Amino acid sequence: MKTALVVLLVLVSLALIATILLQPGRSAGLSGAITGGAEHLFGRQKARGLEGTLARATRWLAVAFMVLAFVLAYFLR
């Protein structure tokens, strides 16, 4: 059981790293910093396509990573 959880945690970790690295940057230098702040201030821009899919995958993988880490810590206690 513990070995399976460790293997699953490693796989989720690698998938989480991959989805984070595949996401595009939020700003493009100084101009992106100036205009990008307005998007976050006045409302969330809806992500479409690959960006949205990667964002959702990152959220779910992060939740799975946290749950697996807590369960594994409980079993190794």
C-alpha positions in Angstrom: 0.0 0.0 0.0 2.7 2.4 0.9 4.8 1.6 -2.1 1.8 2.2 -4.4 1.1 5.5 -2.8 4.7 6.6 -3.2 4.7 5.6 -6.8 1.4 7.4 -7.4 2.8 10.5 -5.6 5.9 10.5 -7.8 3.8 10.2 -11.0 1.5 13.0 -9.9 4.5 15.1 -9.0 6.0 14.6 -12.5 2.7 15.4 -14.2 2.3 18.5 -12.1 5.8 19.7 -13.0 5.1 19.1 -16.7 1.8 21.0 -16.7 3.4 24.0 -14.9 6.3 24.1 -17.3 4.0 23.8 -20.4 1.9 26.9 -19.4 2.8 30.1 -21.2 4.0 33.1 -19.2 1.5 35.6 -17.9 3.3 38.8 -18.9 5.6 39.9 -21.7 8.1 42.2 -20.1 7.1 45.7 -18.9 4.2 46.1 -21.2 2.6 42.9 -20.0 3.1 44.0 -16.4 1.2 47.2 -17.0 -1.6 45.8 -19.1 -1.8 42.5 -17.3 -2.6 44.1 -14.0 -5.8 45.6 -15.4 -7.0 42.2 -16.5 -6.7 40.9 -12.9 -8.1 44.0 -11.4 -11.3 44.4 -13.4 -12.2 40.7 -13.8 -10.8 37.4 -14.7 -10.2 36.7 -18.3 -11.6 33.4 -19.4 -8.8 31.0 -20.5 -9.6 29.1 -23.6 -8.1 26.2 -25.4 -4.8 24.7 -24.3 -4.2 27.4 -21.6 -7.5 26.6 -19.9 -7.0 22.9 -20.1 -3.5 23.2 -18.6 -4.8 25.5 -15.8 -7.5 23.0 -14.9 -5.1 20.1 -15.0 -2.7 22.0 -12.8 -5.4 22.7 -10.2 -6.5 19.0 -10.1 -3.0 17.7 -10.0 -2.1 20.1 -7.2 -5.2 18.9 -5.2 -4.2 15.2 -5.9 -0.6 15.9 -4.8 -1.7 17.5 -1.5 -4.2 14.7 -0.7 -1.7 12.0 -1.5 1.0 13.7 0.6 -1.3 13.9 3.6 -2.5 10.2 3.2 1.1 9.1 2.8 2.2 11.1 5.9 -0.6 9.5 7.8 0.4 5.9 6.8 4.1 6.6 7.5 3.4 8.0 10.9 
